[in-house]
């Protein structure tokens, strides 16, 4: 097993390039365009007709070889981090399993499976970066032209920190769930206690009433940490003799667009401060704004109002998505409840098509799972009625039946069609496709 060295710092942009190549490991047209081939000194040869194939084949072979070098071997426990990250990396990219399948095969939670895959990507990138540095040294000694542009390319990876940050944030997996804003704020504040104490800033972050918001917990905590750090450091500019403070207030706002639900605004009031309080916080403001963008529709603003700095983060209020199952098999809704027990979805079962249409109009669900073979009114007729009524036209319908005719279902307005019997993974994948749930 090759252990990544801690001596060479791997640029985040290079890690992203490695991740992109792994995602297209078996796509020659994508691999041939990857800048990794040049950075790693992969030559395609002189035959132009075979150059592209050779370039992609050699890059794929190098990636597979380096992945295998991360295998810790039989002497290491399969539950160790190094073994898990290698197994997760191999299962996901080499064998083509989904992240959900990786988690199931390794008995890991979905989030832990993502972490182990990311750890494997990082270890792989470190080994490849060390190879890049070795190629650069060989190039300097031999004056070979193969890596003449290496220095400028490597500098390009680290020069634009803002672009790298955006790229890193965008590639992080996001799992929006109903999250306590107070809990996220408390967790973020733990990182700021030492800094706040050192600069004499008191934190008063207890909300009058907790609010549930719809966000990825990790992304939310990181965004709040950046906001609090900016708030604390803005208070450092207070006038001598003033007692700086940082208070937090949450206001629940009614969204004028019913389809979007309510929004929740977190406001950090930082006082007292000078008029130039935010002038030295450009990096933190950019960080908070970029992290807010990962929260899905969140809006971050910062203003100076008199002797206060106002930092505002508007978030989507918590949603409880409702799945309506219209099927004369009354056992199916109960099965789906078990499938979705670890999610935020609630399940409502309706055995009669007419009753399903009435309820869907009165309380439009987040999605509908619709059977076709039902008495009196069949699924095709009901689907047409749902899509022709303005009250239900925008509700995504998943046709789920032994009558599996995807072309007909899509032509009548269905979002997708899945055959019976339905597995848990199939249902979850269908719901993710029609809605973030």
C-alpha positions in Angstrom: 0.0 0.0 0.0 1.2 3.5 -0.9 0.7 6.0 2.0 0.1 9.6 0.9 2.9 11.8 2.0 2.2 14.8 4.3 5.1 16.8 2.9 3.5 17.9 -0.4 0.3 20.1 0.0 -2.2 19.1 -2.6 -4.0 22.1 -4.2 -7.8 21.9 -3.8 -8.2 22.5 -7.6 -6.1 19.4 -8.3 -8.3 17.3 -6.0 -11.3 18.6 -8.0 -9.6 17.6 -11.3 -9.0 14.1 -9.9 -12.6 13.8 -8.8 -13.8 14.9 -12.2 -11.6 12.3 -13.9 -12.9 9.6 -11.6 -16.5 10.5 -12.4 -15.6 9.9 -16.1 -13.3 6.9 -15.6 -14.9 4.9 -18.4 -15.7 7.8 -20.7 -12.8 8.1 -23.2 -14.0 11.4 -24.7 -14.0 13.0 -21.2 -10.6 11.5 -20.1 -8.9 12.7 -23.3 -9.8 16.3 -22.4 -8.6 16.0 -18.8 -5.7 18.2 -17.9 -4.4 15.5 -15.6 -2.9 13.7 -18.6 -0.5 16.6 -19.2 0.2 17.2 -15.5 1.0 13.5 -15.0 3.3 13.4 -18.1 1.1 11.0 -20.1 2.1 11.0 -23.7 -0.3 9.9 -26.4 2.4 9.0 -28.9 2.9 10.2 -32.5 0.1 8.3 -34.2 -2.7 11.0 -34.4 -5.4 8.4 -35.2 -4.7 6.5 -32.0 -3.5 9.5 -29.9 -6.9 10.1 -28.2 -7.5 6.5 -27.4 -4.0 6.0 -26.0 -4.2 9.2 -23.9 -7.5 8.1 -22.2 -6.4 4.5 -21.8 -3.1 5.5 -20.1 -4.8 8.0 -17.8 -7.4 5.4 -16.9 -4.7 2.8 -16.3 -2.8 5.2 -14.1 -5.9 6.0 -12.0 -6.8 2.4 -11.5 -3.2 1.5 -10.6 -3.0 4.3 -8.1 -6.4 3.4 -6.6 -5.1 -0.1 -6.1 -2.0 1.2 -4.4 -4.3 2.5 -1.7 -5.3 -1.0 -0.8 -4.1 -1.5 2.8 -3.9 -5.3 2.3 -5.2 -8.2 4.4 -3.2 -7.2 7.5 -5.4 -4.1 8.1 -8.8 -4.3 9.6 -11.5 -3.8 7.0 -13.2 -1.4 9.4 -10.2 0.9 9.5 -10.5 4.3 7.8 -7.8 3.5 5.2 -9.5 0.2 4.3 -13.0 1.8 4.2 -11.9 4.7 2.0 -10.2 2.4 -0.4 -13.2 0.0 -0.5 -15.6 3.0 -1.0 -13.5 4.5 -3.7 -13.2 1.1 -5.5 -16.8 0.2 -5.2 -18.1 3.7 -6.4 -15.7 4.5 -9.2 -14.2 1.2 -10.4 -17.2 -1.1 -9.9 -19.8 1.6 -10.6 -22.0 1.2 -7.5 -24.1 4.2 -6.4 -23.2 5.9 -3.1 -26.3 4.3 -1.5 -25.1 0.9 -2.6 -21.7 1.6 -1.3 -23.2 2.4 2.1 -25.3 -0.7 2.1 -22.3 -3.0 1.1 -20.0 -1.5 3.7 -22.8 -1.1 6.4 -22.3 2.7 6.5 -24.7 5.5 6.7 -25.2 7.5 3.5 -23.3 10.5 4.9 -20.4 8.3 6.1 -20.2 6.6 2.7 -19.8 10.0 1.1 -17.1 10.9 3.6 -15.2 7.8 2.9 -15.4 8.3 -0.8 -14.1 11.9 -0.4 -11.3 10.6 1.8 -10.3 8.1 -0.9 -10.4 10.9 -3.5 -8.1 13.1 -1.3 -5.6 10.2 -0.7 -5.6 9.4 -4.4 -5.1 13.0 -5.4 -2.2 13.3 -2.9 -0.4 10.3 -4.5 -1.0 11.7 -8.0 0.2 15.2 -7.0 3.4 13.7 -5.7 3.8 12.1 -9.1 3.2 15.5 -10.7 6.0 17.0 -8.6 8.3 14.1 -9.5 7.5 14.6 -13.2 8.3 18.3 -12.8 11.7 17.5 -11.3 12.5 15.1 -14.1 11.4 17.7 -16.6 13.7 20.3 -15.1 16.6 17.8 -15.3 16.0 16.6 -18.8 14.5 19.8 -20.2 11.9 17.6 -21.9 9.0 19.6 -23.3 6.3 17.2 -22.1 5.6 19.3 -18.9 6.8 22.7 -20.0 3.5 24.2 -18.9 3.4 22.4 -15.6 4.5 25.3 -13.4 1.9 27.7 -14.9 -0.8 25.0 -14.7 -0.1 24.3 -11.0 0.0 28.0 -10.2 -3.4 28.3 -11.9 -4.9 25.7 -9.4 -4.0 27.8 -6.4 -4.1 31.4 -7.7 -7.8 32.1 -7.6 -9.0 31.1 -4.1 -12.5 32.4 -4.7 -12.9 30.1 -7.8 -11.4 27.2 -5.9 -13.8 27.8 -3.0 -16.8 27.9 -5.2 -15.7 24.7 -7.0 -15.2 22.9 -3.7 -18.6 24.0 -2.3 -20.4 23.0 -5.5 -18.9 19.5 -5.5 -19.9 18.8 -1.9 -22.9 16.5 -1.6 -26.0 18.2 -0.2 -28.7 16.5 1.9 -31.3 19.1 2.8 -33.3 18.0 5.8 -35.4 19.7 8.5 -32.8 21.3 10.7 -33.0 23.2 14.0 -31.6 26.7 13.5 -30.8 27.1 17.2 -28.8 23.8 17.3 -26.9 24.8 14.2 -26.2 28.3 15.7 -25.0 26.8 19.0 -22.7 24.4 17.2 -21.2 27.2 15.0 -20.8 29.4 18.1 -18.6 26.7 19.8 -15.9 27.5 17.3 -16.1 31.2 18.0 -16.0 31.3 21.8 -12.2 31.6 22.1 -11.9 34.3 19.4 -14.9 36.2 21.0 -13.3 36.0 24.4 -10.0 37.2 23.2 -11.3 40.3 21.5 -13.9 41.1 24.2 -17.1 40.3 22.3 -20.1 38.8 24.1 -22.3 36.5 22.2 -26.1 36.4 22.9 -27.3 33.8 20.5 -30.4 32.3 22.3 -33.3 32.7 20.0 -36.7 33.6 21.4 -38.2 30.7 19.5 -36.3 28.0 17.6 -37.1 27.6 13.9 -36.8 24.5 11.7 -35.2 25.3 8.3 -34.6 23.2 5.3 -30.9 22.9 4.8 -27.9 20.6 4.7 -26.8 20.6 8.4 -23.1 20.7 7.6 -23.3 23.5 5.0 -25.6 25.5 7.4 -23.1 25.2 10.3 -20.2 26.3 8.1 -22.2 29.3 6.8 -23.1 30.3 10.3 -19.5 29.9 11.4 -18.4 32.3 8.7 -21.1 34.8 9.6 -20.3 34.7 13.3 -16.6 35.1 12.6 -17.3 38.1 10.5 -19.7 39.5 13.2 -17.1 39.1 15.9 -14.3 40.6 13.9 -16.5 43.5 12.9 -17.1 44.3 16.5 -13.3 44.6 17.0 -13.5 48.1 15.4 -15.7 49.5 18.2 -14.8 52.8 19.8 -12.7 52.6 23.1 -14.9 52.4 26.1 -17.8 50.9 24.2 -18.9 47.4 25.1 -19.2 45.4 21.8 -21.8 42.8 21.5 -23.3 40.4 19.0 -26.9 39.4 19.2 -28.9 37.1 17.1 -32.6 37.4 16.1 -34.7 35.1 13.9 -37.8 36.4 12.1 -40.2 34.1 10.3 -41.4 35.7 7.0 -44.4 34.7 5.0 -43.3 33.9 1.4 -45.7 35.5 -1.2 -45.2 32.5 -3.4 -47.1 29.6 -1.8 -45.2 27.0 -3.8 -42.0 28.1 -2.0 -43.5 28.0 1.5 -42.4 30.3 4.3 -38.9 31.6 4.7 -36.9 32.2 7.9 -34.5 35.0 8.3 -31.6 34.9 10.7 -30.3 38.4 11.6 -27.0 39.0 13.4 -26.8 42.5 14.8 -23.2 43.4 15.6 -22.7 46.6 17.7 -21.1 48.9 18.2 -19.0 49.3 15.1 -17.5 52.0 12.9 -18.6 52.9 9.4 -15.7 51.0 8.0 -16.5 47.8 10.0 -16.9 45.6 6.9 -13.9 47.0 5.0 -11.6 44.3 6.3 -14.0 41.4 6.1 -14.1 40.9 2.4 -12.8 37.3 2.5 -15.3 36.3 5.3 -18.2 37.9 3.5 -17.3 36.1 0.3 -17.0 32.9 2.2 -20.4 33.3 3.9 -22.0 34.3 0.6 -20.5 31.2 -1.2 -21.5 28.8 1.6 -25.0 30.3 1.6 -25.3 29.5 -2.1 -24.9 25.8 -1.2 -28.0 26.0 1.0 -30.4 26.0 -1.9 -32.1 29.3 -2.3 -30.6 30.9 0.8 -29.8 34.7 0.6 -27.0 36.4 2.5 -26.7 40.2 2.9 -24.4 42.4 4.9 -25.1 46.1 5.6 -23.9 48.8 8.0 -26.8 50.6 9.7 -25.6 53.4 11.9 -23.5 51.9 14.6 -24.5 48.3 13.7 -23.6 45.7 11.2 -26.5 43.7 10.0 -25.8 40.2 8.7 -28.9 38.5 7.3 -29.4 34.9 6.1 -32.7 34.1 4.7 -33.4 30.3 4.6 -36.1 28.1 3.4 -38.5 27.1 6.2 -38.7 23.4 7.0 -40.9 21.4 4.7 -42.8 18.2 5.4 -43.2 16.7 1.9 -46.3 14.6 1.5 -46.5 11.6 -0.8 -50.0 10.6 -1.9 -50.3 6.9 -2.9 -53.3 6.2 -5.0 -53.6 2.4 -5.3 -56.4 0.0 -4.5 -53.7 -2.2 -2.8 -54.1 -0.9 0.7 -50.8 -2.5 1.8 -48.7 -0.4 -0.6 -48.9 2.9 1.4 -47.8 1.0 4.6 -44.9 -0.5 2.7 -43.9 3.0 1.4 -44.1 4.4 5.0 -41.5 1.8 6.1 -39.4 2.6 3.1 -39.5 6.4 4.0 -39.3 6.0 7.8 -35.8 7.6 7.9 -36.8 10.5 5.6 -39.0 13.6 6.0 -41.7 12.3 3.8 -45.2 11.6 5.1 -47.4 9.1 3.2 -51.1 9.3 2.6 -52.8 6.3 1.1 -56.0 6.5 -1.0 -57.6 3.3 -2.4 -60.2 5.1 -4.7 -59.3 7.1 -7.7 -62.2 9.6 -7.3 -61.3 10.2 -3.7 -57.7 10.6 -4.6 -58.6 13.3 -7.2 -60.7 15.2 -4.6 -58.0 15.1 -1.9 -55.3 16.1 -4.3 -57.3 19.2 -5.2 -58.0 20.1 -1.6 -54.5 19.4 -0.3 -52.0 19.2 -3.2 -49.3 16.7 -2.2 -45.6 17.0 -3.0 -45.8 14.0 -5.3 -48.3 11.3 -6.2 -47.6 7.6 -6.8 -50.3 6.3 -9.1 -51.4 2.8 -9.9 -53.0 2.0 -13.3 -55.1 -1.1 -12.8 -57.8 0.2 -10.6 -61.6 -0.3 -10.7 -64.2 2.2 -12.1 -61.6 4.9 -12.9 -58.2 3.6 -14.1 -54.9 5.3 -13.6 -54.6 6.6 -17.2 -57.9 8.4 -16.8 -57.0 9.8 -13.4 -53.6 10.9 -14.7 -55.3 12.9 -17.5 -57.6 14.5 -15.0 -54.8 15.5 -12.6 -52.8 17.1 -15.4 -55.7 19.0 -16.8 -56.8 20.6 -13.5 -54.8 23.8 -12.6 -54.9 22.8 -8.9 -53.0 19.6 -9.5 -51.2 20.1 -12.9 -47.9 20.9 -11.2 -47.9 17.9 -8.9 -45.3 15.4 -10.1 -47.0 12.0 -10.7 -45.0 8.7 -10.6 -46.8 6.0 -12.4 -46.2 2.7 -10.5 -47.9 -0.4 -11.9 -47.4 -3.8 -13.4 -48.8 -2.1 -16.5 -45.4 -0.7 -17.3 -45.7 1.6 -20.3 -43.3 4.5 -19.8 -43.9 6.1 -23.2 -47.6 6.3 -22.6 -47.2 7.6 -19.0 -44.8 10.4 -20.1 -47.0 11.4 -23.0 -49.9 11.9 -20.5 -47.8 14.1 -18.2 -46.3 11.7 -15.7 -42.9 12.7 -14.3 -41.6 9.1 -14.5 -42.7 5.5 -14.6 -41.5 2.7 -12.3 -42.6 -1.0 -12.4 -43.9 -3.1 -9.6 -42.7 -4.6 -7.4 -40.9 -1.5 -6.0 -37.7 -1.6 -3.9 -36.8 1.0 -1.3 -33.9 2.3 -3.4 -36.1 2.6 -6.5 -38.7 4.7 -4.6 -36.1 6.9 -3.0 -34.4 7.5 -6.3 -37.7 8.4 -7.9 -38.6 10.9 -5.2 -35.1 12.5 -5.4 -35.7 12.8 -9.2 -39.0 14.6 -8.9 -38.3 16.5 -5.8 -35.6 17.3 -3.2 -36.8 15.1 -0.4 
